[in-house]
Amino acid sequence: MKEIESNKTAWGLLSKDHYEHFKKVLMENESLLSSVVEKELGDISGKTIIHLQCNTGADSISLARKGAIVTGVDLVPENIYYAKKMAEELGIKNIDFFESDIMELKENHNKKYDMVFTTEGVLIWLPDLNKWAETVKHLLNENGELYLLDSHPFFLTFDEEKLKDNKLEIKYPYFVREPDCFDTIGGYASDEKKAVTYEWMYKISDIINPLAGAGLTIENFNEYDCLFFNTGEMENCGNGYYHYPFFDSKLPFTFSLRARLIKR
């Protein structure tokens, strides 16, 4: 698929920068997981976890440091190279990484896990959330669970350049599933680089209905008025989150979801 191949090339341009940035942070901090993720995950010691769209492995390493047995998966070969390199250099033993397009993972990986973990900017890169949900089910043990945290799609509809001025103007229609095309990538752990990328808008129903259809039970769905990255001129509100104070308690920026595969 041309869009995925283009995204794969674009993310590869960031891999070395991400490795260098996140390795430095992990040498100074035990975990990169945000306060929300830490609280909602609870005790994961001894659990087998597959981390989808793991990038260069910083969050995977954070999960492993909490005692989980972790497998990280990413589309980008450069990301997997640097993830393995970082884990080895930091002395993390209970972890492994391999390369795969998530859209093809069900066909080439049959191991089962206690948890599928995927967070922070993941769903926009997936063209088919029905296939994603079936893949999640395929990866889970009986009674296994999905933990998902991502940008709230309601927030994603608005013009990012106008949000900072307390203006809400629809730029990305909520009900349109055709990919948007962009000409840069990066900016949060790397300088922006010129590259063609494609992102798919998603609705809340695009997430919940495929998971329910795949046989998972939604256990909770939480919404937050802060964001896990800075869109531009947001204020740091601590614990890995940013906000526009004038939108506090008014606009959802982040959601989390937990779902379980229960044998009926």
Steps between C-alpha positions, in 0.01 A plus 500: 500500500666824385390701805648252746823473301530879498440514876757225552764700313410820684523346848837351410637851467431559871629172643855601594383829652233320704750242621744766615231710668319220680816317606618815675164539675492133605851527643367774730149361566368154580195539275365713218141391563271791583325531834167398345645187341688406819186535711269318260739211431554416865725203580620330181786301651528159337246574228581431135437817300520568128553870428362593158656791310784518751717754313859470630389314810508758780156413639568130444809534718295690759251210511784250535647699788165459676550124484304406187633263234477723196497456123510818292377515141544778247463555126836672462820288483713789624277529807547132580877526453524790744250347744715186528812713530352715778371201698841332481686815600266553797532138609135405451468120470124435518428656160508425129409688182403409147389681185149470359225706344215477753263442208692177423580388854212252534632305202860471620496486882310242706630547854243597766542766771341618822476855367510696177637847578484790254511870581560860400456572132430153365154481345550773238756276324262206456280485187275216620383491862290190440814309407680661796229379740514147360879511543463607863267205562740265320787605729320461832486209740160408635417777748778712349450873470562795273628829642466793259569871555493752218391844383128558534349519148280793601813708563654373175226663293616853583754722325814456713630847412187671636460301820777699667294817444196348671327450164318185394481454125444163333788409269481120495139375465406242760312273261760491218722190492711594195865561597635852542842561340777700671848604387694494830551262791658535844521784744462340845825300535663604175517799272229503236604333178359521151306186422162402360273339760138389510269501801150356539234672710307270732174525695432359844265252334784395266685376809227355719288323238786298344626395843150394606451327166823308552365369830671729751312648794558872561582534870556875521535810286654814652538854362746773600529872432881483459725360230813282495683732258521874441312606188657849524495756783327263741595524867673215678262372770742236628521121495558491126196706398423839346188715488344824387368644829203663326382154388527334841181303577362604159665288231626138496855464372587142601310178559590161637324169452528159657342192343516132589466177305261293709404149391123471482 
